[in-house]
Structures are given as structure tokens and as C-alpha cells.
């Protein structure tokens, strides 16, 4: 497996886990893995779009810290917002992430933590460890 294939694998796995998570949480099929244009997801009153804008401006670690410090893991809308945050982050290329002190592995690690904290540990079986 080539290094770039591994990065694409991480992105595909996160997209698939977001799709399954959405179906489990909301009891309906998540047809599109793309972010909804009209974003209704928030974490502690802060709109997901604000977090995504922080990612785009290179403030990835800051955005993640704010997100994780304020999330209510029992609120499925907030958990979904965080899942979409990691999905969006996984779609960034490695160069962008590296330039902003982040990696694809950190994206996957953060997403795994989200699943564990919110009680969706069973979804981790979708991730095949390539070790």
C-alpha cells in the first residue's frame, strides 16, 4: 500500500463511520456523506461552520480544542457536529494538515476518541488496523 493510499483509506473510513453513526443516531439513512449546505449542527451554541472556517484558516488544533472542551457527549446533535468536523478535516490534503501541525493519523485518532467518549465504540470495528 502506498502512503497516499493510506491517507485516502483514512478519509474513506471516516466517511463510512460518519454515515453509519448518523444512521444509528437518527434512525434514518444518511444518503450523502457531504456536508449539508444549511448546517444545523452546533456544539455549545457555536455553529459547525465556525469550526470549519477555523480549519480553513489553519487553526486546526485551536478548533479541535474548543470543540472537545465544550462538547456534550450525550447530545447526539453535538456528537454529529464533531463527527462532521473530523470528516471535513479528513478531506484536507496531507500538505495542508502538515503546514498546520496536524496529520491524517491525528484526524483518525480524534474521531476514534469521539466514538469512545460518546458510547459508539462498536463502530471502531469498521476501522481495520493495517499493522
Buried (B, 14 or more C-beta within 10 A) or exposed (E): EEEEEEBEBBBEBBBBBBBBBBEEBEEEEBEEBEBEEEBEBBBEEBBBBBBBEBBEEBBBEEBBEBBBEEBEBEBBBBBBBBBBBBBBBBBBEBEBBEEBEBEBEBBBEBBBEBBEBBEBEEBEEBBEEEE
